[in-house]
Amino acid sequence: MSTNNITASNTKSAMTGHGRVVILGAGESGVGAAKLAQAKGFEVFVSDYGVITDKYIAALEKLGVPFESEKHTEELILNATEVIKSPGIPSAAPIVKKLVAQGIPVISEIEFAKRYTHAKTICITGSNGKSTTSLLTYHILKNAGLNVGLAGNIGQSFAAQVATEDYEYYVLEISSFMLDDMFEFKADIAVLLNITPDHLDRYDYKLENYAASKMRIVQNQTADDVFIYCADDEESLKAIALTKPIAKAFPFSITKKVAIGAYLEENTIHILTEPNNQLTMSISDLALQGKHNIYNSMASGIVSKVLELRNETIRESMGNFKNIEHRLEHVAKISGIDFINDSKATNVNSTWYALESMTSDVVLIMGGVDKGNDYNMLKDLVKSKVKAIVCLGKDNKRIHDAFEDDVEVIVNTFSADEAAQIAFHLAKRGDAVLLSPACASFDLFKNYEDRGNQFKAAVREL
């Protein structure tokens, strides 16, 4: 039985707070789910196959929720009424396969939390730009005075906020891993920014499988809901043609004019959700610069117009927004060399966007856990902008193979300190040292934040 075959009896018991909820993974989403499940009257147990951090141990102890670390005890898990799974745990994990085989529903924290809120949800997905667009959208809505929360793949757990807050709107950053475990959930406003190869190791190395996962953002939507998408993104258009969403569609484009949605004409963005209700803004007034950020700003602008916010408020917020840490973050200027932390670029497309926005010669620091990357799309930008590559990872062979004919210098390093020092010596006044790895961080670091923080600390020691 597949995980989406939730029986009527299980669904009813979940809503009334009877039954045993087991949570796999004790990170932000798992502990948040435990908080909400306990508040709704469930018997709750948390199991993490890895090491639970001190912060989350303290949170679970404060709740009085039983938990286990570094193991999955089957007799404590396979008796669940329902299981809430961390997005980081693949469906191929042995314990998940056993749950599915027994017909026990396995869902995401987002799916679970949505049952207990009547708030409108603005759900943002895509291979790149999710965090920036989610934060910008939240920033605009909050500035407009809306009672809004921010959750999903960013910030505090959605479930924890549903347990303790009473927001009327939520901006949710939604990853493909979350979407895979969402079945009855419905987005009131769904945003698909783009589809580019990412996480293909979780999708049998097939882009069409990953694209199908992304399109779950529109599942259960009705004709009264809203779907916002990039009309310039070929893979998105292919996936949309297969899925045939029925929600009201608002495309955005920088290459062509659209009747409803958003488009770029010369240097002015036009956003219109009705023919005679238009917002215009010069791209030079946007806080976020670069072609990819025009797309992100358009998507946020359409959301804001759909919610009938004032043009003046939208313009002001899109002009004064500050981007997130680890996304093209300026760290320091040392001896005339700019150091930029783009550690959040965990796939090739993100690194492409970063290089595309560079206006000087670049010493590029890249590498880490390769998720089936195709580096070909970077070759032209590397040839034209990159003078040296500093590899930061345990296995750099594929980077050497991809770019050995395009740059004169490729150096291997195994720590943020070493990478920063070597990059500093390879760069000259007027250059930029860009950490934009195109890879996951787990070979040398806890996560991309840890990688970015170690890089910033290393730069400040130069």
C-alpha positions in Angstrom: 0.0 0.0 0.0 1.4 3.4 -0.9 1.7 6.2 1.7 -1.0 8.2 0.1 -3.6 5.5 0.8 -4.6 7.0 4.2 -7.6 5.1 5.4 -10.7 7.0 6.5 -10.3 5.6 10.1 -6.7 6.8 10.3 -7.6 10.3 9.0 -10.4 10.6 11.5 -8.3 9.5 14.4 -5.6 12.0 13.3 -8.1 14.8 13.4 -9.6 13.9 16.8 -6.3 13.4 18.5 -6.6 9.7 19.2 -3.8 7.3 18.3 -0.1 7.1 18.3 1.9 9.5 16.2 5.6 8.5 15.6 7.9 11.1 14.3 11.1 10.1 12.4 13.8 12.7 12.6 14.3 15.1 15.6 15.4 18.3 13.8 13.3 21.5 13.5 10.4 19.9 11.6 10.3 16.7 13.8 10.4 18.5 17.1 7.8 21.0 15.9 5.5 18.1 14.8 6.0 16.5 18.2 4.9 19.8 19.9 1.7 20.0 17.7 0.9 16.3 18.0 1.1 16.4 21.8 -1.0 19.6 21.9 -3.7 17.8 19.9 -3.8 14.9 22.3 -1.9 12.2 20.5 0.5 9.7 22.1 3.8 10.8 20.6 7.2 9.1 20.1 10.2 10.6 18.3 12.9 8.4 16.7 16.1 9.6 15.1 18.7 7.3 13.5 21.3 10.0 13.8 22.5 12.0 16.8 19.9 14.5 18.2 21.5 17.9 18.9 21.4 19.2 22.5 19.0 22.0 21.5 16.3 19.5 20.3 17.0 17.0 23.2 16.2 19.9 25.6 13.1 20.8 23.6 11.8 17.2 23.7 12.6 16.8 27.4 10.7 20.1 28.1 7.7 18.7 26.3 8.0 15.4 28.1 7.9 13.5 24.8 9.7 10.1 24.8 12.4 9.8 22.1 15.4 7.7 21.0 18.6 8.8 19.3 21.0 6.9 16.9 18.5 4.0 16.3 15.0 3.1 15.1 13.4 0.6 17.5 10.9 -1.2 15.2 8.5 -2.3 18.0 8.1 1.4 19.0 7.6 2.6 15.4 5.6 0.0 13.6 2.7 0.3 16.0 2.0 3.9 14.9 -1.4 5.1 13.7 0.5 7.6 11.5 4.1 8.6 10.9 5.5 12.1 10.3 8.8 11.8 8.4 11.6 14.4 8.2 12.1 15.5 4.6 15.8 14.5 4.9 14.9 10.8 5.3 14.5 9.1 1.9 11.5 6.9 1.1 14.0 4.1 0.4 15.1 4.0 4.1 14.4 0.5 5.5 12.2 1.7 8.3 10.0 3.8 5.8 9.7 0.7 3.5 8.5 -1.4 6.4 5.9 1.3 7.4 4.6 1.5 3.8 4.5 -2.3 3.6 2.3 -2.4 6.7 0.0 0.3 5.3 0.9 2.9 8.0 0.5 6.4 6.5 3.8 8.3 6.2 3.4 12.1 5.8 5.3 15.3 6.1 5.2 17.8 9.0 3.7 20.3 6.5 0.8 17.9 5.7 0.2 17.3 9.4 0.3 20.9 10.5 -2.1 22.1 7.7 -4.9 20.1 9.3 -4.9 22.3 12.3 -4.9 25.8 10.7 -7.4 27.8 8.6 -4.6 30.2 7.5 -4.1 30.9 3.8 -1.0 29.3 2.5 1.4 30.8 0.0 3.7 27.9 -1.0 6.9 28.5 -2.9 8.9 25.8 -4.6 11.6 25.6 -7.3 15.2 24.4 -7.7 16.6 27.8 -7.1 15.4 31.0 -5.4 13.0 29.4 -3.0 14.5 31.0 0.2 15.0 34.4 -1.3 11.5 34.5 -2.8 9.9 33.2 0.4 11.7 35.8 2.5 10.9 38.6 0.1 7.2 37.6 0.0 7.1 37.4 3.8 8.8 40.8 4.0 6.2 42.4 1.7 3.2 40.8 3.5 4.5 41.7 6.9 5.2 45.3 5.9 1.7 45.5 4.5 0.3 44.7 8.0 -0.8 41.1 7.3 -0.8 38.6 10.2 1.7 36.3 8.6 4.1 33.5 9.5 7.1 32.1 7.7 7.9 28.4 7.8 8.6 25.2 5.8 12.2 24.8 4.6 13.1 28.0 6.4 12.9 29.4 9.9 10.8 27.9 12.6 8.8 24.7 12.1 5.3 25.2 10.6 3.8 22.7 13.1 5.3 24.5 16.1 3.9 27.8 14.9 0.4 26.2 14.3 0.6 24.9 17.9 1.4 28.3 19.4 0.4 31.1 17.0 -2.7 32.2 15.2 -1.5 33.5 11.9 -4.0 34.3 9.1 -1.3 33.7 6.4 1.7 31.5 6.1 4.5 31.8 3.5 5.9 28.3 3.2 9.2 27.4 1.4 8.5 23.9 0.1 11.2 21.4 -1.0 10.6 18.5 -3.3 11.2 16.2 -0.3 8.4 17.8 1.5 6.1 17.6 -1.5 6.7 13.8 -1.8 5.0 13.3 1.6 2.1 15.7 1.0 -1.2 14.2 -0.1 -4.3 16.1 1.1 -2.5 19.4 1.5 -3.6 22.3 -0.7 -1.8 25.5 -1.4 -4.0 28.6 -1.7 -1.3 30.3 -3.8 1.3 28.0 -5.4 4.6 29.4 -6.8 6.9 27.4 -9.1 10.0 29.3 -9.7 12.0 26.9 -12.0 12.9 23.2 -12.4 16.6 22.4 -12.9 18.5 19.2 -12.2 18.8 18.9 -8.4 18.7 16.0 -5.8 18.5 13.6 -8.8 20.1 10.9 -6.5 16.7 10.8 -4.7 14.8 10.5 -8.1 16.5 7.6 -9.8 18.6 10.2 -11.7 15.6 11.2 -13.8 14.7 14.8 -14.2 11.1 13.9 -15.1 10.7 12.2 -11.7 12.0 15.3 -9.9 9.8 17.6 -12.0 6.7 15.5 -11.2 7.6 15.9 -7.5 7.8 19.7 -7.9 4.4 19.7 -9.6 2.8 18.3 -6.5 2.7 22.0 -5.4 -0.6 22.3 -7.4 -2.2 19.1 -6.2 -5.7 19.5 -4.8 -5.9 23.1 -6.1 -9.3 24.3 -7.4 -10.2 26.9 -10.0 -10.4 29.5 -7.1 -6.8 29.0 -6.2 -3.7 30.6 -7.7 -0.7 29.1 -9.6 2.3 31.4 -10.4 5.1 30.1 -12.6 8.0 31.2 -14.8 7.0 31.2 -18.5 10.7 31.3 -19.5 11.6 28.0 -17.8 11.4 25.1 -20.3 11.3 22.3 -17.8 8.5 24.0 -15.9 6.5 24.4 -19.0 6.9 20.7 -19.9 5.8 19.7 -16.4 2.8 22.1 -16.5 1.7 20.6 -19.8 1.7 17.1 -18.3 0.0 18.1 -15.1 -2.6 20.6 -16.4 -3.1 22.7 -13.3 -6.7 24.1 -13.0 -5.9 27.0 -10.7 -5.9 30.6 -12.0 -2.5 30.9 -13.7 -0.2 33.9 -13.5 3.0 33.5 -15.6 6.1 35.8 -15.3 8.7 36.4 -18.0 11.6 38.6 -18.8 11.6 37.7 -22.5 8.0 38.3 -23.5 4.9 40.3 -22.6 2.1 38.5 -20.8 -1.5 39.7 -20.5 -1.9 38.7 -16.8 1.1 38.1 -14.5 4.4 39.9 -14.8 6.9 40.8 -17.5 9.9 43.0 -18.2 9.8 45.7 -20.8 13.2 47.5 -21.2 14.2 48.1 -17.6 10.7 48.2 -16.1 8.8 45.3 -14.4 5.0 45.3 -15.1 2.9 43.2 -12.6 -0.8 43.0 -13.3 -3.4 40.5 -11.9 -6.2 42.4 -13.6 -6.0 44.2 -17.0 -6.4 47.7 -15.4 -4.6 47.1 -12.2 -0.9 47.4 -12.8 2.2 47.9 -10.7 5.4 49.1 -12.5 8.9 49.3 -11.0 12.3 50.0 -12.4 14.7 47.0 -12.0 17.3 49.5 -10.7 15.0 50.2 -7.7 14.9 46.5 -6.7 16.9 45.5 -3.6 17.8 42.2 -5.3 19.9 42.6 -8.4 20.8 40.1 -11.1 18.6 38.4 -13.7 17.5 35.6 -11.4 16.4 38.1 -8.8 14.1 39.8 -11.3 12.3 36.5 -11.5 12.2 36.2 -7.7 10.9 39.7 -7.4 8.2 39.2 -10.1 6.9 36.1 -8.3 6.7 37.9 -5.0 5.1 40.9 -6.7 2.4 38.7 -8.2 1.6 37.1 -4.8 1.3 40.6 -3.3 -1.0 41.9 -6.1 -3.2 38.7 -5.8 -3.6 39.6 -2.1 -4.6 43.1 -3.2 -1.8 44.9 -1.3 -1.1 48.5 -2.1 1.4 49.2 -5.0 3.2 51.7 -2.8 3.8 49.1 -0.1 4.9 46.5 -2.6 7.4 48.9 -4.2 8.8 50.0 -0.9 9.3 46.5 0.4 10.9 45.2 -2.9 13.3 48.2 -2.6 14.4 47.8 1.0 14.6 44.0 1.4 17.9 42.5 2.7 18.8 39.1 1.3 19.4 36.0 3.3 22.7 34.9 4.9 24.8 32.5 2.7 23.2 33.7 -0.6 25.5 36.0 -2.5 26.4 37.5 0.9 29.2 40.1 0.8 31.7 39.1 3.6 34.6 41.6 3.3 36.9 43.5 0.9 40.5 42.7 1.6 43.4 44.3 -0.5 40.8 45.3 -3.1 39.4 41.7 -3.4 35.7 41.1 -2.7 34.9 37.9 -0.7 31.4 36.6 -1.4 29.6 33.8 0.5 27.1 31.8 -1.6 27.3 28.6 0.4 23.6 28.1 -0.1 24.3 27.3 -3.8 24.1 23.6 -3.4 23.4 22.8 -7.1 24.9 23.7 -10.4 22.1 26.1 -11.4 22.6 28.2 -8.3 26.3 28.5 -9.1 25.3 29.5 -12.6 23.2 32.3 -11.2 26.0 33.5 -8.9 28.5 33.6 -11.8 26.0 35.3 -14.1 25.8 38.1 -11.6 29.5 38.7 -11.2 31.0 41.7 -12.9 34.7 41.0 -12.2 37.2 38.2 -12.6 36.4 35.4 -10.2 38.4 32.9 -8.1 35.7 30.3 -7.6 35.6 28.0 -4.6 33.4 25.0 -5.3 32.9 21.3 -4.5 31.5 19.0 -1.8 29.0 16.1 -2.2 28.2 15.8 -5.9 24.5 15.0 -6.4 24.9 13.8 -9.9 25.9 17.2 -11.2 26.1 18.1 -14.9 28.8 20.9 -15.0 28.4 21.6 -18.7 26.0 24.5 -18.2 28.8 26.3 -16.2 31.5 26.0 -18.9 30.8 29.2 -20.8 30.6 31.3 -17.7 33.7 29.6 -16.2 35.6 30.3 -19.4 34.6 34.0 -19.5 34.8 34.9 -15.8 36.7 32.4 -13.7 40.5 32.6 -13.5 41.0 29.8 -11.0 39.0 27.1 -9.2 39.6 26.2 -5.6 38.0 22.8 -4.8 36.6 22.4 -1.3 35.7 18.8 -0.8 36.9 15.3 -0.3 36.5 14.1 -3.9 37.2 16.7 -6.6 37.8 14.5 -9.6 34.6 15.4 -11.5 35.3 19.2 -11.1 38.9 18.7 -12.5 37.5 16.6 -15.4 34.8 19.2 -16.2 37.0 22.3 -16.1 40.6 21.4 -16.7 40.5 22.8 -20.3 38.7 26.0 -19.2 40.9 27.4 -16.4 44.6 27.4 -15.9 44.6 26.7 -12.1 42.5 24.1 -10.2 43.6 23.5 -6.6 42.3 21.0 -4.0 41.7 22.1 -0.4 40.1 20.3 2.5 39.1 23.1 4.9 37.5 26.5 4.7 40.7 28.1 6.1 42.8 26.5 3.4 40.4 27.4 0.7 40.1 31.1 1.7 43.9 31.4 2.0 44.7 29.9 -1.4 41.9 31.9 -3.1 43.3 35.1 -1.6 46.7 34.3 -3.0 45.3 33.5 -6.5 43.2 36.7 -6.6 44.4 40.2 -7.3 42.9 43.7 -6.6 39.6 44.1 -8.4 38.8 40.3 -8.4 36.1 38.5 -6.4 36.6 35.3 -4.4 33.2 33.5 -4.7 32.3 30.5 -2.5 29.5 29.0 -4.7 30.0 25.2 -4.3 27.3 23.7 -6.6 27.4 20.7 -4.2 26.1 19.6 -0.8 28.3 20.2 2.2 28.1 17.0 4.2 31.6 15.7 3.4 33.4 18.3 5.4 30.7 20.4 7.1 27.5 19.9 9.1 25.4 21.8 6.5 25.7 24.7 4.1 25.3 27.2 7.0 28.3 25.7 8.8 30.3 25.8 5.5 29.4 29.5 5.0 30.1 30.4 8.6 33.5 28.7 8.5 34.3 30.5 5.2 33.3 33.8 6.7 35.4 33.2 9.8 38.4 32.2 7.6 38.1 35.4 5.5 38.1 37.6 8.6 41.3 35.9 9.7 43.1 36.8 6.4 
